[in-house]
Amino acid sequence: MEDLFGGAAPYYARYRPGYGRAAIDHLAAALGADSRVLDLGCGPGTIAIPLARRVRSVLAVDPAREMLDEGRRLADGVPNLVWLPGDSTVLRALPPFEHVVMGRSFHWMDRRSVLTELGEVLPPGGAVALVGPVKRQGEPWQPDSQPWQPVEVRVCDAFGLDIRTAATSFHATGEHHHDLLAASPFSSLESRIFSRRLTWDVDGLVGLQLSYSYSSPARLGERLPAFVEALRRALLTDNPAGRWEQTLVTEVLVARRPEPAGRRDRRQRPSSA
């Protein structure tokens, strides 16, 4: 993973859009203000940093040290936030946590194995929260409709870059995160959708492109200047105004263990007069 995102961390931190205050507020409320939360595959802290201000503590874990370094810089002394190198294979070795949240990271993992292990290590009441792509049939992995994507695809194809490099993601396997969660120990799902309107310029779209694993500076190597020039030229040829509007749609999906039937029945039984 470190190699996949080599050189991408500064672009990721600057150009990847966050999830928005409403989505983070909802996530924090769902997990609880007194929660200890693991952000697994935290990147530069897109979720971890704002969430740490709303819960007891956040453990931010990522395999890419460049991402962790960028996150520490952006956090700038935010308390109750710990940064650690690691991935989904070291869950049992991490400090204690009660819930786990994953943003743009779950599709890189062996999702079934991760959910099985989380079923063993999370305490009763522990939740798995996913923040990102909405389940929409036929759409790519991006959590929104990107009007510039046809240009991106053409330029990436010309440079031999495969935009579908995450082999275990739902678009490759046919199994969306929803489907796997429904078959996991965390089969009780609650979903909220949040929508924002963004405006991009050419610099923003070029920076966004360099934040992706399949077109990171490390993957491009010596071709980086030529790629940037080709992408910039193609974007402006397609849209000389140099401004793109985007509706960014984010889902906060909180998955919990189902309540035992007896407890659920008692909770739902009406009281006698």
N, C-alpha and C positions, 0 to 999 in steps of 0.2 A: 504493500500500500504506500509505503514511503516513496518508492520509485515511481509509482503511478502518478503521484501528486507532486513530484519533484519540481520545485520552483514555483508552484501554484499558490502557496499559502498567502503571500501578500495580495495577489489578485482575488483570491477567495474572500479574504477579510474585507477588502475594499469594495468589490463589485458584486458579490453574491448578495441578493436582497435578504434581509432578515424576515422573520415570520410575522412581524407586527405586534404591537402592544396587546391588542385584543386577544390574539391567539395565545401569547405567553401568559396573560392574566388568567385565561380560562384553564390553561394547563396547570398553573400554580394552584388554582382553586380546586381542581380535580385531585391533585396529589396531596394538598394540605400544607398549611404554612409551617407546620412542625416537622416536615418530611426531610429525610436524607435521600437524595436523588443521585443516581448514576446517569450521566450523559455519556452514552457509549458511542464512540465515533464522533467526538465532539467538534472536530475541526477546530477553527479558531474561536470557538465559544459562541456561535450564533444563538444557541439556546442557553448554554450554561451561564453566560454572563448575565443576561436579564433575569433568568430564573433564580439565580443565587440571591438576588435582592428580594425574593418573594417566598423563599422556603428556608428551612434551617441550614442546610448545607448542600452543596453540589460537588460531586466527584467527577471531574472532566477527564475522560480517558480517550486517547487516540494513538494509533500506531506511528503517525508521522510527527517527528519532533519539530519540524518546521511549523506545523499547525499549532502545536502546543506553545511554541515560542511566540507565535503571533497572538495567540489567545492571552498569554500572560501580559503581553504589551497592551492589548486592548482592554483587559480587565482593570489595569492601573490601580491595583490595590483593593479591588472588590473583596470584602471579607467572606468568610465561609465558602471559599471556592478553592479546591485543590486540583492541580493538574498532574496527571500521571501518564507515562507511556504505557500502552497496552492495547489489547483488542479483545474480541469475544471469546478467545480461548483461555483467558486468565481470570474469568469471573470469580472463581472460588478464592483466588489469591488477593482480591481487592479488599480494601477496608469495607466495613459493613455499610449496606445501603438498603433502603426499603422499597424503592421504586426505580424503574429504569426508563429513560426516555432516549429515543433515537430519532434523529432528523434525517439528513440525506446520507444515511450510513447503512441502514438495515439491509438494503439490496446487495451490499457487498459481502454479506455474511452467509454462512450455512444456516439459513433461517430456521429450519426445523430443529436442528441441534441446539441452537441458541435458545429457542423457546422451551425446549425440553429441559435444558439446564436451568433456565430461569425459573421453571416450575419447581425445581428442587431447591434453589437457593433463596428465592424471594420469600419473605415472611408472609403469614396469613394477612390478607388485605393488601399485599403488594400488587402494584399495577405495572403493566407494560404500556408505555405511551409512544405512539408514532406521530411525528409531525412532518407533513409534507404532501406527497402526491394524493390527489383525489382519485377515487376509483371511477374511471370513465373508460368505457370500452373503446379500444382502438387508438387511444392517445399514447404518445411516447411517455418516457419516464418523467419528463419535466412536469412540474406541478401546475402548469398553465399552458395556455396557447401562446406561442411565440411567433409573431408575424414575420420575423426575420429568419426563421428556421430554414426555409428553402435555400436561402443564400448560404447559410452556415453549412448545410449538407453538401452543396455543390463545392464549396471551397475545401471542406474536409475531405471529400472524395478525391479531389484533385491532388491532395497531399497524402493520400493513402491512410487517412485517419478514420477509424471506425467509431461512430458515435454510440454504438451499442456494446461497449466493452464490459459492462457489468453482467457477466454470464448468468448469475443467479438471480437477477432482478425479474420482476413479474412479467415484463414484456418479453423476456426470453423463455421463461418457463411456462407461461400461461397461467401462473398462480399469483394472484395479487396478494399483498400483505393481508387483506381482509380474509381471504380464503385460508391462509395458513393459520392466522389467529383463531379463526372459528373452529379449526381442528386441533388446537393446542390446549394446554391447561388453562389458558386465558381466553375463554370463548365467549365471555360476556362483554359485548362491545358497545361503546358509546361514542358517537361521532358528532363533531361540530365543524362547520365549514366557515371559513373567513375569506373575504375577498377585498383586495386593494387595487387601486389603479396606479401604475407606474409609468414614467416617461424615461426613455433611454436616448442617449446620443451615441455617436460612433465610438468615442473613447470608452464609454461604458460597456458597449457590446463587445469591443475587442478585449477589454479587461475581463469581462464575464467569460469569454471564450477561453482565455488563458487560465481560468480557474478550474476548468474541467479536466478530468483525468486523461481523456483521450486526446486532448490538445494542450497539455501542460507544457511549460518551457522545457522540462526534462525530456519529454517525448519528442518534441520538435527539434531540440538540439540546435545545430547550426542553421537549420531551416527557419528558425523563429522569426528573423527580420522579414524574410520573404513571405512567410505565412501572414504576418501582421499586415504587410503591405497589400497582399492579395485580398485579405478579408476586408480591409478598410475600403479598397477600391470597389470591390463587389457590392458592399453595403451601400455605398454612395451612388453607384450606378443604378441599383435597384430602387433607391429612395434618395434623390438628390437633396431633399429637405433635411436629411440627417437626423430625423426625430421619429421615434417609434413609440406607440402607446401599447401598453400591455395590461391585461387584467390578471393579477396574480391571485390564484386560488389556493388556499392552504387548508388541509384537513388536520384537525387534532383528534386522533383516534386513541381512546383509552380502553385498554383491555384488562379485564379482571377475571379471577376465578369465579365460576358460577356459585351462587349461594346454595348450600345444601337444601334439598327439597323441604325438609321439615321446618327449617328456619324461615324459608321463603313463605311457606304456607301459613306459619304463625304470624308473620308480618303482614300478610295480605288479608287474614281473617278479620272481618268486622267485629268490633267490640259489642257486647250485649248491652241492652238498655238497662 
